[in-house]
Amino acid sequence: MNTLPPDGQQPASATGGGTRLLVAFILIGAAVSVALGVYGRVHEPTSSALTTLGFPSLIWMKVTLASAAMVLCVVQIVTALRIFGRIGHGPAPRAVALTHRISGVTAVLLSVPVAFHCLWSLGFGTYSDRVLAHSLFGCVFYGVFVTKMLTLRSRRMPGWALPWLGGALFTIMVVVWLTSAMWFFASGMPDY
């Protein structure tokens, strides 16, 4: 069940303590982002895949799963807009909330093998602006995800926190996808 009213206003129980808790959640998310980045930077990349999950190559696995996750992120943003009353009329049907949850879980599950292979096989890349942006935003994605999940479970959050974090997560995913899968498609899909 959604922890915020459909109009996005904070619950009656939210107080100044909720803002302090949000800052703590943001710091936890930042620690996750930094830990992933540090691991990716100090770990010696293997340049190989543990698995391709049946895809012809590591790059095709990553591009396909990342693109599917991106489509599900669009579903996430549309269903969130409906849940918070920004599109449509009246309360959102239960199916919208269920679709939101399932698409979110599935998007994150699809992203895990992609992120794992990015960090384990390729490491934190800095050899071009595109790769640096992809590495930074990829690590930040999971930090914001952790922050959003912690916020979702707290009834003390300011009313703007959850929609803002969801929007940030969507925006970060767009940047990650544009600097990876979209770049791959735009570059003529070289054979890796």
C-alpha positions in Angstrom: 0.0 0.0 0.0 1.2 3.5 -0.8 2.5 5.3 2.3 1.5 8.7 1.1 -1.9 10.1 0.3 -2.7 10.4 -3.5 -2.3 14.2 -3.4 1.4 13.8 -2.3 1.0 15.7 0.9 2.9 14.5 3.9 1.1 12.3 6.4 -0.1 13.9 9.7 2.7 11.9 11.5 5.5 13.5 9.5 7.5 16.0 11.6 10.9 17.7 11.5 12.3 14.3 12.5 11.2 13.0 9.1 13.6 15.5 7.4 16.5 14.3 9.6 15.6 10.7 8.8 15.5 11.6 5.1 19.0 13.1 5.4 20.2 9.9 7.1 18.6 7.8 4.3 20.4 10.0 1.7 23.7 9.5 3.5 23.1 5.7 3.5 22.4 5.9 -0.3 25.5 8.0 -0.9 27.6 5.4 1.0 26.2 2.7 -1.3 27.0 4.7 -4.4 30.6 5.4 -3.1 31.1 1.8 -2.1 30.1 0.6 -5.6 32.3 3.2 -7.3 35.3 2.4 -5.1 34.9 -1.3 -5.8 34.6 -0.7 -9.5 37.7 1.4 -9.4 40.0 -0.7 -7.3 38.8 -4.1 -8.5 40.9 -5.5 -11.4 38.4 -5.9 -14.2 38.2 -9.4 -15.6 37.1 -8.4 -19.1 35.0 -11.5 -19.2 31.4 -12.6 -18.3 30.4 -15.0 -15.6 27.3 -15.6 -17.7 25.5 -14.1 -20.7 22.2 -15.6 -19.6 21.8 -17.2 -23.1 22.5 -14.0 -25.0 25.2 -14.2 -27.8 27.6 -12.0 -25.9 28.1 -9.9 -22.7 27.3 -6.7 -24.5 24.0 -8.0 -26.0 23.0 -9.3 -22.6 23.7 -5.9 -21.0 22.0 -3.9 -23.8 18.9 -6.0 -23.9 18.4 -6.2 -20.1 19.1 -2.5 -19.7 16.7 -1.6 -22.4 14.0 -3.8 -20.9 14.7 -2.1 -17.5 14.3 1.3 -19.2 10.9 0.4 -20.6 9.8 -0.7 -17.1 11.1 2.6 -15.7 8.7 4.4 -18.1 5.9 2.1 -16.7 7.1 3.2 -13.3 6.9 6.9 -14.0 3.4 6.6 -15.6 2.0 4.5 -12.8 3.5 6.8 -10.2 1.9 9.8 -11.9 -1.4 7.9 -11.8 -1.0 6.9 -8.1 -0.2 10.5 -7.1 -3.2 11.8 -9.1 -1.2 13.7 -11.6 -2.9 11.9 -14.5 -6.4 10.4 -14.6 -9.3 11.1 -12.3 -10.2 9.7 -9.0 -8.3 7.2 -7.0 -5.9 4.9 -8.9 -7.2 1.3 -9.3 -5.4 -1.3 -7.3 -4.0 -2.7 -10.6 -2.1 0.5 -11.1 -0.3 0.1 -7.8 0.3 -3.6 -8.4 1.7 -2.8 -11.9 3.9 -0.1 -10.3 5.4 -2.6 -7.8 5.9 -5.4 -10.2 7.5 -3.2 -12.9 9.8 -1.7 -10.3 10.9 -5.0 -8.8 11.4 -6.4 -12.3 13.4 -3.4 -13.5 15.8 -3.6 -10.6 16.2 -7.4 -11.0 17.0 -6.9 -14.7 19.5 -4.2 -13.8 21.5 -6.4 -11.3 23.3 -8.6 -13.8 24.0 -5.6 -16.0 25.5 -3.6 -13.0 27.4 -6.6 -11.8 29.1 -7.2 -15.1 29.7 -3.5 -15.5 31.6 -3.4 -12.2 33.2 -6.9 -12.2 34.0 -7.3 -15.9 34.7 -3.7 -16.9 35.3 -1.7 -13.7 34.7 2.0 -13.1 35.7 3.5 -16.4 37.2 7.0 -16.9 38.7 6.8 -20.4 36.0 9.0 -22.0 33.4 11.5 -20.9 30.6 9.1 -21.8 32.1 6.2 -19.9 32.8 8.3 -16.9 29.2 9.6 -16.9 27.9 6.1 -17.2 30.1 4.8 -14.4 29.1 7.7 -12.1 25.4 7.6 -12.8 25.4 3.8 -12.6 26.7 3.9 -9.1 24.4 6.7 -8.1 21.4 4.8 -9.4 21.8 2.2 -6.7 22.4 4.7 -4.0 19.2 6.6 -4.9 17.4 3.3 -5.2 18.4 2.4 -1.6 17.4 5.9 -0.4 14.0 5.5 -2.1 13.3 2.1 -0.7 14.2 3.3 2.8 12.0 6.3 2.4 9.1 4.2 1.1 9.0 2.3 4.3 8.9 5.3 6.6 5.8 7.2 7.4 7.7 10.1 8.8 9.0 11.4 5.4 8.1 14.8 4.0 5.4 14.4 1.4 7.7 15.5 -1.5 10.4 13.0 -0.7 9.1 9.9 -2.4 8.0 11.5 -5.7 11.2 13.5 -5.8 13.3 10.4 -5.3 11.3 8.4 -7.8 11.8 11.2 -10.4 15.5 11.3 -9.6 15.8 7.5 -10.0 14.0 7.7 -13.4 16.2 10.6 -14.6 19.4 8.7 -13.5 18.2 5.6 -15.3 17.6 7.6 -18.5 21.2 8.9 -18.3 22.6 5.4 -17.6 20.7 4.0 -20.6 21.6 6.8 -22.9 25.3 6.4 -22.1 25.2 2.7 -22.7 22.5 0.9 -24.6 21.4 3.9 -26.6 25.0 4.7 -27.4 25.5 1.1 -28.5 22.5 1.2 -30.8 23.5 4.7 -32.2 27.0 3.5 -32.9 25.8 0.9 -35.4 25.7 -2.0 -32.9 29.4 -3.1 -33.3 29.9 -6.9 -32.9 31.4 -7.5 -29.4 
